[in-house]
Amino acid sequence: MMLRGISLGRARRVSEYLKNIAPGVFFQELYNRPGAIGAICPSSRYLARQMARQVPVSDDGLIIELGGGTGVITRALLDHGVAPDRLKVVEFSSPFVQRLRQRFPHIDVIHGNAADLSLLLPPGMKIRAIVSSLPLCSLPEPITRAILQQWQLLLQDGGVAIQFTYNLRLPKWRAHLKARQTESKVVWANLPPANITTFSFTQAKLTHPSHECP
Ligand SMILES: C[S@@+](CC[C@H](N)C(=O)[O-])C[C@H]1O[C@@H](n2cnc3c(N)ncnc32)[C@H](O)[C@@H]1O
């Protein structure tokens, strides 16, 4: 009887998880735009939780999530204590934007390209953190460079950028980022394992040139 209770509870959690991450939408988008998705499955809850933990919640300023996808990291940011009115999610894919707006009706989900970030945000707002799931290794290099320039521009007054990558060594895009690495952590409970890095843009200096992306 107790065993049945446990498995029913687990089945309900699995079904809730699948409903939220909408694997159909994810795999359809992966099939249509593999380079822009850059992942073989949605981020795990463990990865999402570790990303969210890097975000300072007590300060003021906006928290910007880039590449919201299925919303796993959006959920973790809210659970971490980020107030919904401080959070803006930028996503390029229409099907993901639609899902995110359904799942998080109280959050501003912006349909746009992270390479144009400063044009998508209200002018003059302080940005405290950028939390990015963007596949910087598989996007075209000019887009990746434009995205990193936006971080540089928007975070120069003391914000942080948090990015994960499946490249557990130094990914190529790091050579274009003028920022100080303040944290680095590997999350093994993700498919594939991922490295989360946090960057600070005050007193920035160029990071070292790097290895190629896989
Ligand atoms: C690794 S996937 C999604 C990760 C998300 N954490 C998840 O688990 O569902 C990367 C996301 O970045 C989005 N994306 C790619 N290029 C983008 C761009 N230039 N601007 C905004 N979003 C972009 C993709 O549409 C996709 O949703």
The ligand as a MOL file (V3000), in Angstrom:
LIG
                    3D

  0  0  0     0  0            999 V3000
M  V30 BEGIN CTAB
M  V30 COUNTS 27 29 0 0 0
M  V30 BEGIN ATOM
M  V30 1 C 19.8770 25.0880 -24.4310 0
M  V30 2 S 18.3590 25.6750 -25.0660 0 CHG=1
M  V30 3 C 17.2240 25.9500 -23.7500 0
M  V30 4 C 17.6860 25.8370 -22.3730 0
M  V30 5 C 16.6330 25.9820 -21.3210 0
M  V30 6 N 17.2930 26.2150 -20.1010 0
M  V30 7 C 15.8350 24.6790 -21.2070 0
M  V30 8 O 16.2960 23.7690 -20.5530 0
M  V30 9 O 14.7650 24.5640 -21.7970 0 CHG=-1
M  V30 10 C 18.8290 27.3200 -25.5950 0
M  V30 11 C 17.7030 28.3060 -25.7830 0
M  V30 12 O 18.2510 29.5400 -26.2910 0
M  V30 13 C 17.3470 30.0580 -27.2740 0
M  V30 14 N 18.1170 30.9490 -28.1520 0
M  V30 15 C 19.0770 30.6180 -29.0430 0
M  V30 16 N 19.5990 31.7040 -29.6210 0
M  V30 17 C 18.9710 32.7810 -29.0700 0
M  V30 18 C 19.0960 34.1910 -29.2350 0
M  V30 19 N 19.9900 34.7150 -30.0960 0
M  V30 20 N 18.3070 35.0050 -28.4950 0
M  V30 21 C 17.4180 34.4780 -27.6130 0
M  V30 22 N 17.2520 33.1510 -27.4070 0
M  V30 23 C 18.0080 32.3020 -28.1250 0
M  V30 24 C 16.8230 28.8160 -27.9790 0
M  V30 25 O 15.6280 29.0600 -28.6800 0
M  V30 26 C 16.6420 27.8630 -26.7940 0
M  V30 27 O 15.4020 28.0320 -26.1800 0
M  V30 END ATOM
M  V30 BEGIN BOND
M  V30 1 1 1 2
M  V30 2 1 2 3
M  V30 3 1 2 10
M  V30 4 1 3 4
M  V30 5 1 4 5
M  V30 6 1 5 6
M  V30 7 1 5 7
M  V30 8 2 7 8
M  V30 9 1 7 9
M  V30 10 1 10 11
M  V30 11 1 11 12
M  V30 12 1 11 26
M  V30 13 1 12 13
M  V30 14 1 13 14
M  V30 15 1 13 24
M  V30 16 1 14 15
M  V30 17 1 14 23
M  V30 18 2 15 16
M  V30 19 1 16 17
M  V30 20 1 17 18
M  V30 21 2 17 23
M  V30 22 1 18 19
M  V30 23 2 18 20
M  V30 24 1 20 21
M  V30 25 2 21 22
M  V30 26 1 22 23
M  V30 27 1 24 25
M  V30 28 1 24 26
M  V30 29 1 26 27
M  V30 END BOND
M  V30 END CTAB
M  END
